[in-house]
């Protein structure tokens, strides 16, 4: 799973866990609601500044929006230096 997909999934999951609508999250982060929707659908790339604003509005660290789950990591093999 690519980082954009992980970000999109985490953004939606955290927003819903906080019981926020896209509109309310957009208002708190100072971002347009349609942009939130596009980010959750993996249509656009978010800048690091937008990631930070969204994290602050959600009350989490920015890293939480980019964190891979154990499920994402299953099936991947660690790369060993040769």
KOLKOLNU-562482 format. One record per residue (C-alpha): residue in one letter; x, y, z. Coordinates in pm, 1 decimal, padded with zeros to 6 digits. Layout:
[A,[X,Y,Z]]
...
% end
This chain:
[X,[00000.0,00000.0,00000.0]]
[X,[00142.0,00340.0,-00098.9]]
[X,[00181.6,00621.1,00153.1]]
[X,[-00095.5,00823.3,-00016.1]]
[X,[-00337.2,00533.3,00031.2]]
[X,[-00231.6,00495.1,00393.3]]
[X,[-00279.9,00867.8,00452.9]]
[X,[-00625.6,00860.2,00288.8]]
[X,[-00737.4,00561.5,00496.2]]
[X,[-00597.9,00701.5,00821.9]]
[X,[-00752.5,01043.2,00760.3]]
[X,[-01099.1,00893.6,00709.6]]
[X,[-01061.8,00649.2,00999.9]]
[X,[-00946.5,00915.1,01246.6]]
[X,[-01211.0,01164.6,01130.8]]
[X,[-01486.9,00907.9,01177.3]]
[X,[-01344.8,00795.7,01514.2]]
[X,[-01368.8,01158.7,01631.7]]
[X,[-01726.4,01167.1,01498.0]]
[X,[-01647.4,01462.0,01270.7]]
[X,[-01804.5,01532.6,00935.2]]
[X,[-01579.6,01628.6,00647.5]]
[X,[-01727.6,01976.9,00675.4]]
[X,[-01644.1,02009.5,01046.2]]
[X,[-01289.5,01881.8,00997.1]]
[X,[-01242.6,02119.0,00705.0]]
[X,[-01363.1,02411.2,00917.1]]
[X,[-01128.8,02321.2,01204.8]]
[X,[-00830.1,02282.5,00970.3]]
[X,[-00910.7,02583.6,00752.0]]
[X,[-00940.2,02366.1,00441.9]]
[X,[-01221.3,02330.8,00188.7]]
[X,[-01455.4,02034.7,00245.9]]
[X,[-01416.5,01914.3,-00111.4]]
[X,[-01039.5,01895.0,-00056.8]]
[X,[-01093.7,01672.7,00250.0]]
[X,[-01313.4,01448.7,00037.7]]
[X,[-01051.2,01431.8,-00237.3]]
[X,[-00776.4,01349.1,00014.4]]
[X,[-00984.9,01067.9,00162.3]]
[X,[-01041.7,00930.1,-00189.0]]
[X,[-00669.6,00951.5,-00268.1]]
[X,[-00727.3,01201.4,-00550.4]]
[X,[-00477.0,01465.5,-00434.4]]
[X,[-00144.0,01468.8,-00254.0]]
[X,[-00143.1,01657.8,00073.5]]
[X,[00146.3,01890.9,00147.5]]
[X,[00328.3,01845.0,00476.2]]
[X,[00164.3,02168.1,00597.1]]
[X,[-00182.9,02029.0,00523.2]]
[X,[-00095.4,01702.8,00699.5]]
[X,[00006.5,01905.8,01004.7]]
[X,[-00311.2,02117.6,00999.6]]
[X,[-00530.1,01808.9,00970.5]]
[X,[-00344.5,01632.7,01251.0]]
[X,[-00385.5,01934.6,01476.3]]
[X,[-00757.2,01954.8,01394.5]]
[X,[-00791.5,01582.7,01475.7]]
[X,[-00589.2,01612.3,01796.7]]
[X,[-00320.2,01365.2,01688.9]]
[X,[00044.6,01377.7,01587.9]]
[X,[00104.2,01413.0,01213.4]]
[X,[00281.0,01075.9,01217.8]]
[X,[-00050.0,00908.8,01305.6]]
[X,[-00185.6,01007.1,00965.0]]
[X,[00109.2,00838.3,00793.1]]
[X,[00147.2,00531.3,01011.7]]
[X,[00120.9,00190.9,00848.0]]
[X,[-00086.8,-00067.3,01030.4]]
[X,[00029.8,-00418.9,01104.6]]
[X,[-00205.6,-00534.2,00831.0]]
[X,[-00023.2,-00307.4,00582.2]]
[X,[00310.7,-00456.3,00681.3]]
[X,[00204.9,-00819.9,00654.2]]
[X,[00341.6,-00984.0,00347.5]]
[X,[00630.1,-00741.6,00314.3]]
[X,[00978.9,-00878.3,00352.1]]
[X,[01246.4,-00674.6,00524.7]]
[X,[01529.5,-00576.4,00294.1]]
[X,[01868.1,-00697.5,00405.1]]
[X,[02188.8,-00520.1,00317.1]]
[X,[02412.3,-00735.3,00101.3]]
% end
